[in-house]
């Protein structure tokens, strides 16, 4: 089984998208099937196309990245786990950890 | 009734909204909650007298905030005169500008009259007319974020930032028009373009900047003395740059965003779009500081003396920097823009270099800069989706033209979101320890990196360029700083503005349309719409990230704009594999919205069956000369031939040419090429079409 996202078919992606939307409680069929100038909302086909495009580009690019550990000589994946722990607010963390003068 | 809202209407609308909420149980539930105590402005502030320009003496819509305070302090101006002058311009010109989606002018005039009863007692901002972006809660005044979702939402309390300004005596004249839910340039929720650039009021194709479009236009058009906006991806600095204003996006936590309709919790900032650095400092001084309702503001360094920082220092008759400051210049600062913008930036660097105390140095980006600031920009989308999920479940059409990026947020997994937070940690170390290792402030070529990190940015006007038939379109730069060093940014801006006068220039009054042209304008307004894909793209990146103006070409003809994608995965060199999105687009014979930048970037968007336009402004290079990798923009796709029809705009004999070359049967590399010296820079526009090739 290939793990290259580019091998996914449109039908496979559509199935994933519609399932995820259902799980989140979102009814795709509420979107129009033809352009709706009143609301400007995308059509169902536009939404699916945009989400397919997004799925094929962003997630894999993000989950392919790992922080590089500054030390070497052991399993790099293990060392990477110790590097760059998550910071939701990096600038605030600078202050809260005493790294900002003042 | 128009857009005027007086107090009686506020109250009736509040009652109606509450009644509606009781029936629908949706938005109005918030309105039924008890309003928490809004922390008012508390710290003492001293706003010094400033020299008042003759223009400000002659026209009460002209003064900066500091000038107006000086004039009122010396009884040469009343609050009523000041507010009335701006209200008069609203009544006269806002039908053209469309900067407001709600007006509170009657209440503003009443407040000004009240302020005049006790001159000098109303607070440091007494009588100053402001525009408040329509995503700030304003008690009793509809706050829509320009979305169907909040169309009847009447907040029960003021956002903290606005509450502090109001407590300081400032007077709201209206709610500023904005991109729906703070995403794009200002449009109606269905994507119809509204607010224009105050410098090109007759040409809605010129980017006014977004999403704080209305606040910027209102200040540039002298309908308010100053304004506040919000920024998640450039929405304060971009419209400031586009409309010749000085905009301050502070460090995350410096100002409260309690009572601001969220876009991305970790990246939403509140700040002023002002007429100069001093005004930005005054506004920020009032807005900044701890807010018990926003934990992000707590435990941070005290607010420095921003007003002193914004006061230029003159020694021995010469403007000097308050502190020695090293100014970093990134590698794409001059190469990522056209020749006319590059000339302005060169002049900026020259002016800064000539200020004693300033030192200008080149700095380098780390190798993974585009990945960290481009691809990882997507991480914010989950934050966008989460607070809005109830509305998405209710009816996704409520999001109008803006829906797509809200849907995208559902398709990043939790582990990918965590990876994004690790990337932020990685990036801030790169910025502070590597990029800014040898400088105090960093000139920016786009707002997104410092938005991701919550670092402060200050937009400053640096001159004007011509775009198409518009002879005078503002251009600006963005100065970025270290955490909680807004004072350093203001020091640099104050010195620069003391030796230049760009920030004092104001646009000419718009020509009021005749009845016939009003009808035409209505038609034009209908034709100028953003599509859902465009809205998603504008939300995903910031077009002016590299100083490139946004251009819509021709009413009803062009339906897709070029988007600059800040970063990407394509590496330099011919034959580089295209991202799947591009390949997918090519299979359908669709259009890829291409990226053009001085660095490798990734085409992102497919818009099948539509035409697209792009604005060329790359550095000139002969096709026969192999470009350096930093100027070669490689892409590849299969089964598609791109053909470009050069369109010459204000270029005389200068020709821009983009060459597409098939490298192999399965890939294509393209290089932006032009005959050396022939590309005039920004404003050269090309429209391309896409068709299936052999």
Interface residues (C-beta under 8 A of the other chain):
Chain A: X5 X6 X17 X20 X21 X24 X25 X26 X27 X28 X30 X31 X32 X36 X37 X38 X39 X40 X41 X42 X46 X47 X49 X50 X51 X52 X53 X54 X55 X56 X57 X58 X59 X61 X62 X63 X65 X67 X83 X84 X85 X86 X87 X88 X89 X90 X91 X92 X93 X94 X95 X96 X99 X100 X101 X102
Chain B: X148 X188 X189 X190 X191 X192 X251 X252 X253 X266 X296 X299 X300 X301 X302 X304 X371 X375 X376 X378 X379 X389 X392 X393 X395 X396 X397 X399 X400 X401 X403 X404 X407 X408 X410 X411 X412 X413 X415 X416 X418 X419 X420 X421 X422 X423 X424 X425 X426 X427 X428 X429 X432 X453 X454 X455 X482 X483 X484 X529 X530 X532 X533 X536 X569 X579 X580 X581 X583 X584 X585 X602 X604 X605 X606 X608
